[in-house]
Amino acid sequence: MWVVLKMHSKKQTPEKYYVGIDVGSASVRAALVDGFGTVMAHAEQPIQIWEPQPDHYEQSSADIWAACCSVTKKVVSGVDASRIRGVGFDATCSLVVVDKQFQPLAVNCEGQNYRNVIMWMDHRAVSQVERINATQHRVLSYVGGVMSVEMQPPKLLWIKENLRESCWEKAGHFFDLPDFLSWKATGATARSLCTVVCKWSYTSDKGWDDSFWKMIGLEDLVEDKYEKIGNHVLSPGESVGKGLTPEAAKDLGLPEGIAVAASLIDAHAGGLGVIGADVKGHNLPCENQPITSRVAMICGTSSCHMGVSETPIFVPGVWGPYFSAMVPGLWLNEGGQSATGKLIDHVVRGHVAFPELQAKAAASAHSIYTYLNSHLDLIKKSSPVGFLTVDLHVWPDFHGNRSPLTDLTLKGMVVGLTLSQGLDELALIYLATIQAIALGTRHILETMQAAGHHINTLFLCGGLSKNPLFVQMHADITGKPVVLSKEVESVLVGAAILGACASGDFASIQEAMAKMGKVGRVVQPNHEHKRFYDKKYEVFLKLVEHQREYCSIMNSF
């Protein structure tokens, strides 16, 4: 665990504070945030992931909640409790299963009850999602026409088909992780519109569609009036229940009864933390333009691309449109890449020169990625860094394609390997992988724009946004300026914005977004490199075309 404090002097006017708690894939973070969006203190603690077999990823809700309590106590330590006005949660869209007494229930064949969370990136339900998509039910039009294996209906169907007696029949509640956290804090089983619309097939106008659940074989959820998956839905930022229960207040080190907000999925909290920032004076194309000209990109283990519109836009292979799922009153489309930070780590750590990189980075007191970026600057000679990959190309779908091709069967590709395996080659494959991720973003943005979005500026947040090479490649390859928020921890600011809204201190989420989201740095694209990246993009699209041709050839034997 680590904690960073940045407290005001005692002479200043008493501030109002909000707590944001973010559950990522590998760690839980908390922040104490003031009414201007400044992170006053933040702390982080790792959480456990189990991978009992390939494509099965599990966690423990007890482990996650314990980490939430630990980091929250750290960030509020020494703060006048009366100044803490509200708390907001965000989390990965993982599936939490509890029994009728709210005790953890095993989501695995081993019967390990503490492992009661199927992670968002778990791909065990491939057969189930194929059958769901074959129904072509109308609700699928709100997820880009094809439901993802990472959504909850296929996972529920997998549980029913594979763990019927041990889990399905004993289950009392199936929560999205953000909703589990607000239940833990308040005792109220209300769900967030964000989670049920984005991951469960709920629609804001018609609610649950009985015919969908019956058609896919989960009619038992309809019979109890959706008690197990939620029949009370709140907009993100609305106050849940009666605020913090005495037990949760003690666990978290917060005052009893303070406002708890209806939660958000982690990527959506990041979007909330950046997309509404005031950009006056930064000479950006989105200045004096509606928020619909912006895309928020949340880049961590995976990446999400959040675009909003005033009317529903149906984008093939991109999730949504979801009404009010992130910004109230606006429709959300969500593109995504299932493995980005995870892919970069996989490529770098799996390379034969990784031990050498590790030793040299440690000797220079730099992170491995800072060292790799410096090494690329050394070997580039007189050309721009990006041009080093003129004959090295990567297709980045090592974990399938989420957007815009929605094809789980796609694999990663690398073209241009040699027998060399030193640090130079590691640096080059690292660069080519980052470029491939940025080319994937371009592919998503072009698909969104072809469907009717008008996007001119990217707003980046998340762990990868701290890597200057990753940011510059996204600007150069998309041809759009990239805005980085003043607070690096935008996801935590987004969670705190929810708490601020629930407290009643702001009239709306939009008002809180404008006051608490701040622009830090703007990275402009190098337009003189456009021709090179247009050619790289041409190769990028050829890679997937060829992969499909190879599959077709092999399928015909």
N, C-alpha and C positions, 0 to 999 in steps of 0.2 A: 504494500500500500504506500502511496505517496500523497502528500498534501501540499498545496501552495496557498499561502495567505497573502492578501493585499488589502489591508484594512485602512479605513479613513482615520484621520486623527480625531480625538474625542471632542475637539472644539467645534467641529462642523455640525450643521443642523442635523438632527436625528433623521436618518434615512429609513425608508421602507425597503424591506428585503423580501426576496422570493427565492425559494429553493427549487432548482431543476435537478431531476434524477434521471439519468440516461443508462439504460441497460443495453450495451452493445453485445456483439457475438462473444467476445473473450473477456470483457471487463465491465464493471459497473462504475459509473462516475457520478459525482454530485457537485453542484456549484451553488454558492450563495451569490445572488445577482441583485444589483440595485435597480431602481426605476429608470435608469438611463442605459441599462443593458451592460453595465460593467460587471465583469466577474470578479467578485471580491475575494473568493476563496474557492478552490476546487480540489477534489481528492479522487483517487482511482484505486480500485481493487480488482484483481483478476477473479474470474469465475471458471468453474470446471466445464469441460466439454468431453463427452464420451463418444467414441466412434466404434461401437461394438462390431460393426461389419461395414463394408464399403457402402457409401451413400446414406448410412444411418448416422445421424448426429443427435445426441441427446444431452439435456441439462437437467438440473435439479431446481425446482422453484424455491425450496428451502435455502439452498446455497445462494441463489440470486437475492432472495429477500434479506438474508443475513448480511450480504455485501452492501445492499441498499442502506441498511441500518448503520453499518460501520462507517461508510463514507459520509453519510448525512451528519452523523454525530461529529465527525471531524470538521466539516465546513461550518457548522453552527457553533462550535466550541468558543465560548467567551463572548458570544453575541447576545445583546439584550433580546430575550425571547419575544417581548411585546412588539418588536419591530419586524418580526417575521410574519408576513401577511398571508402567504399562500404557498402551495407546493404543486408542482406539475411533474408527471412521469412521462417518459417515452421509452420505448423498448423495441427490440426486433419483433417481427411478426411471427413468433414461435407459438406453438400450440401447447397449452398447459392443461393437464387432465387431473381432476380431483374427484373423490367419491362424494357420496351424499352428505358426509360429515365434513367436507372440504379437506380431507386428508389426501396426500399425494397417491397417485395410482400409476403403476408401471406401464410404460408405453413400449415395453420390450418383452421378448420371449423369456428372458431370464427371471422375470418377476421382481426386478429391483425397483421397489416402489418409489424410492427417493429420486430415481431417474424418470420423472413424470412429464418431461418437456420434450416434444419433437421440435428440433430447431428449424428455423426458416429455411436453411440451406439443405435440409434433409430431402433426399430424392427417392425415398423408398416407395412412393405411391405412383410410380410411372404407369403401371397397368391400369390403376384406378383413374388417373387423369385422362388417359387415352379413351377410356369408356365414357367418361363425363363429356369430353369434347365431341365424341361421336354422336351425342344426343342433339347437338346444335341448338340447345335451348336458348331462348331469347336473352337470359341473363348473361350469356357468354359474350353478347355484343358489348357489354360494359367492361370486358377485360381484353379488348383488342381482338375479340373473336375466338380466342383460344385461352382456356384456363391454364395457369401454371401449376406445375407439380409442387411449387412452394406455397400455394394457397391452402386454405384449411379443408374445403370439402373433400379433396382426394385423400388427405391424411385421415379424416374421420372415417371415410369408406375403408381405408386400409385397416384401421383399428377394428372396425366391425367385422371385416373379413378374416383378420389374422389373430385378433385377441378378443374374440367375442365374449367368452365367459370371464376371462381374467380382468378385462378392462371395460369393454363396451357396455356390458350389462350392469356393471357396478358403478359406472360413472354418474356423478351427480351434476357436474358442470364441465364444459369445455370452454376455456378462456383463451383469447389472444393474450399474449404476455402483457401488453400495456394495460389491458382490462383486469388481469389478475392483480396487478400492482395497485390499481385504484380500489379493487375489492379489499386487498390486504390492509390498505390505509383507512378505509371507511366502513367496511362491512357491507357495502351496497354492491349488488351484482349488476348494476347498470353497465352497459357497454358504450364504447365511443363510436360515433358515426364513422370515424376514420377507419377503425379496424373492421367493422362489419361490412362496410361498403367496399373497402379495398381488397379484403381477403376472404370474405365469407359469402358473397353474392347478394347481400342486402341492397335494395335500392332506396334512395331517399324519398322517392315519390310513392312506391308501392310496398315498401318493407320487404319481408320475407315472401318468397314465391313458393307456395305449397307444391305446385306442380314440379318444380325443379327438384326438390328434395325427394319427392315420390319417384320421379323418373330415374334418379341415380341410385335408388335403393336405400335411402335414409329416411323413410317415411316415419320412423319412430320419433324423430325430432319434431315432426309436425304434430304428432298425437298429444304431446304434453305442452302444446302451445309455445314451443321454442324455449321452454324453461331452461334447458341445458345449454343453449347457445346464446340466450339473451333476448328478452322481450321488452326491455326498457332501454331505449337508446338516447344518448345525449350528444350534443354537438361538442367538439373539442373546445376546452376552456370553460365549459359550464361547470358549475359547482356540483360535486357528487355527494349524495347523502347528507349527513349532518357534519361533514368535515372529518378531521382525524379522530379516530376512536382513542379512548384512554390507553388501550394496549399498544396501538400503533404509535401513538405520541411518545410513549415510554421507549419503545424500540428504536425510534428514529431520533430521539432527543429533541423533539419539536413540541410546541404548545398544543395541548388538547383542543380540538374543535376548530383549528385553523382550516381555511378553505383548501380542498383538494380538487383539482381540475379533472374533467374527463380528458383522457390521455390521447397521445398520438403515437403512431409508429415512428421509430427513430429517424428514418429518412425524412418524414414529413415534418418532424420537429426541426431538423436541420433546415428544411425549406422555409419554415416559418421564421427561423432565426436570421435568414439572410435576404429572402426575396423582396421584403417590403422596405428595405433600407432607403433612406433619403440620399439620392445621388447628386444633388445640386452641386455644381462647381467642379465636377470631375470630368466634364467633357465627354460624357458617354452617350451613345445613340439612344439609350432608354430614358434619358432625362426628358421630362415633360411628355413622356409616353405612358400609356397605362401599364400596370404591372404585368399584363399579358404579353409584353414584349421581352420578358425575362424568363430564363430557365434557371432553376436552382439545381445544382448538381452536388449530391452528397456522396463523397468518395471515401470509402473505408475498405473493409474486407470485400464488399461488393460496391457497386455504384448505382445510384438512382438519379433519374433526370426528371425533374418536376416542372411541368408547364401548366399555366392556368389560362382559362378562357371564359368569356362572358356567356357564351352559348356552348352547348355540348359539341365537341369535335370527336368523331370516331376515327381513331388512327389504327390501321392494321398493325398488329403485333405490339401495340403499346397499350398498357392497362388504362382503364377509364373509358369514357369520362365519368368521374365520380363527383357528384354535387356536394359542395361544402366539406370535402374530406380533409382539406388543409386550410384554405382561406374561406371563411364563411361567405356564401353567396356566389362563389366562383366554381367553375368546373375544373377538375384536375385530371391531367393525363400524366402517366408515370411510365417512363421508359426505364430500362435497367440492364445492367451487366452483372451476371451472377458471381463472377470472380474477377476482382481487379487488384486490390491490395493483396489478396490471397494468392493471385496469380504471380504478381511481382515477387513475392516472398518465395513461392514455389520454384520459379525459374532461377532466382539468385542463389537460394540456399541449396538447391539441387545440383549446382554447377561444381565441377571438379576443383575449380580455383577458389571456391568459397572459403576454405580455411585460411588461404593466403590473404584474401580480402579482409576476413575477420581480424587477423593478426595486424595487418597494416592499418586498418581503421582504428583499432584499439590503441596502437602505438601513437597515432596522430590525435587521439582523443576526439575522434569524430564518429558519427553514426555510419553504418555501412553505406547508407544511401548518399550521405554528404560526401563520403570518400569516393564513391562511384561517380558522382557528378563532377568532382574535381578531376578524377582520372580521365573522364571523357574530354574535359577541357584541355588536358595535356596532349591527348592523342589526335585531336581534331585538326591540328596544324592551322592552315589558313582558312579552311572551309567552316561553315556553320556546323555546330555539333550535330544537328538533325540529319545532315547529309552523309554522315558516317554509315548509314544503313542503306546506301543506294542498292546494294545487292544482298541485303538481309531482310527478310519479310516474315512477319508473324500473323497468324490468324488466332485471336485470343480466346476462343470458346473452349477452353479446357474443361469447363463444367457446363457445357451446353450453351445455347443462345436464348436469352430471355427476350431481348428486343433488338431489332424489329422482326426477326425471323421466327421467333418462338419455336425453336427446334432443339429439343433436348439431346438429340442424337449427334449433333455437331461436335467435332473434336478440335483440339488445338492443332496448329500446323506451324512448322518453321521451315523456311526455304532459304538456303544460302549458307549451310554449315560447312566447315572445313575441319581438318585434323588438328588445328591449333586449339589449345584449351587453357590458355593463360588468362591473366587478369584483363588484358585487352579484350579478349573474346567474351569474357563475362560481362564487361562494361557494355559491349556492343549488343549482346542479346538482351540485357537489361533495358537499353535505350529502345531497341526494336519492339520490346514488349510494351513499354510505355506508349510508344507511337501507335501500336496496334489498338490499345485501349482508347486512345484519343480518336483514332480512325473509326472505331466502333461508336463513339459518341457522335461523330459527324454523321454516320449512317442513321443513327436514331433521330438526330435533329432534322436531317433532310426528309426523313419519313414523316415527322411531325409537321414540317412546313408544307410538304406536298398535300397533307390532309387539311390544311387551313390555319395552322399556327403561324404567327409572324414574330419570329424570335431574332433579337439583335444583340443580346448581351447574356453572358453566362455568369452566374454567381456560384462560386465554389466554396464548399466547406467540408469538414471531415479530415481524417488523418492524412490522406494523400495530398490535400491542398497545402500541406506544410512543405511539400517537396517542390522546389522551384522549377525543376526540369519537367515534372508532371504538369504543372500549371502552364508553363510556356508552350509545351507541346500541344496542349488543348487549345490555347489561343491561336497558335500558328496553323494547326491542322483544321480547325473549324472556321478560321478567319474572323473570329469574334473576340472582342475584349472580354477579359475575365476579371471579375470583381472578387476580391478576398475581403472578408469581413474584418473589422477592427478586432473583434474578439475571435480568436482562433476556435474557441469552443462554441461554435454556433448552435450545435445540437442542444447543448445545455442551456444556452440563452433561449432557444425555442421552447424547451420544457418550462423554463422559468416564466416565459411569456404566458403560458397556459395558467400557471399559478397566479400570475398578476391579474389575469382576466377573471379567474374564479373568485379572487378576493374582492372584486368590485372596484378596484382602484383605477381601472381603465374602462371606458365605455364600450370598447369593442376590441377584438383581436387586431383589427387593422390599425387602430390607434396605438396599441401596445407595440406592434411590429415596427411602426414608423419611429417610435420613441426609443425602443430598445435595440433595434438593429442598426449597426453603424458600419459604414464603408471604411476599410483599412487601406489596402493597396489595390491599384488597378494595373493589370498586365495587358499590354497591347499586343496584337499579333504582328509578326514581321511579314508584311504583305509582299516583300520582295522574294520570300521563300514559297509563295503560293504555287508556282508552277511545279516545283519539286513535290509538294505534298498532294497536288492534284494527281500526279503520276503515281505516288505511293497509294493513293486511294483507289486508283484504277487497278493496281495490282491487288490491293486488299479485296476488292469485289471479285476479282478473278479467282482468288484463293478459294473462296467458298463455292464458287461455281464449279471449280475443278474438283473440290472435295465431294460434291454431290455427284459429279460424273464418275469419280472413282467408286463411290458407293453403288451407283447404278451398275457399273461393270461387274463388281464383285457379287452383287445380288442376283446376277443373271447366270451364275455358274451352276 
